[in-house]
Amino acid sequence: MLDRGVRGRIVNEYNEIFLISHSVEIEAEEGCYLTLLPLTSKVEGITTKGLYYPLKERLLKWVQPEG
């Protein structure tokens, strides 16, 4: 979707979900949760700052749920 210029965002009173392709800066209150989900088989070079568990140049892989 992003490669076609389509930007997606879903927001409700408790959540905000959006797609990114390169980088993003998120400002949130302390105690908020953040989940990173790859939408392709793998996403390389993930670096986060300011989180409880920071990542540096990590690889995220999509894992097919069993069921």
N, C-alpha and C positions, 0 to 999 in steps of 0.2 A: 504494500500500500504506500509506504513512504517513498519508494522509488518512482511512484506515479504522481507524487505531490499531494497525496491524500493524508491529512492529519486526523487522527482519531483521538477522542478524549471522552471518558465517561466519568461523571461526577455525581455523587450524592452527599448526604450530610456527613458520612463517615469515611468515604473513600474517594480517591482520584486515581484513575487509570489512564495512562497515555502511552503512546508509542514513541520511541526515539531511535535514531539511527547513528548518532555520533556522540554527543555529550549533552548533559543537562545539569543545571544547578537547581537543587530543591531546597527550599527553606521550610523547616517544619519545627513544631514545638517539641521540646524534650518529651520522651515517652511515646512518640509516634513510631509506627512500624513501617518498614520499607521492604518490599519483595521484588526481586529481579527475576524475571521469567524470560528465557530465550524463546523466540518464536521460530527459530531455525534450528538445524541439527547442532550447531555450536556457535558461540559468540566469543571471540577472543579479545584479550586486552582490557578486561574490565578492571577499572580502578575506582575505588570509592574513598572519600575522606570524610572525617567527622562522624563516622558511624561506630557503634559499639564493636563491631567486627569489621575493620577496614579490609579492603581487597586491593592487591597490587598486581596488575597485569595477569589477572586470572582468566581461566577458561570456564564458561558456563555451557553445559550440554543439555539438550532436550532429551528427557528420558520418557519413553512411552509408558504410561501407567499400566500395570497389570490388571486384568479383570475380565 
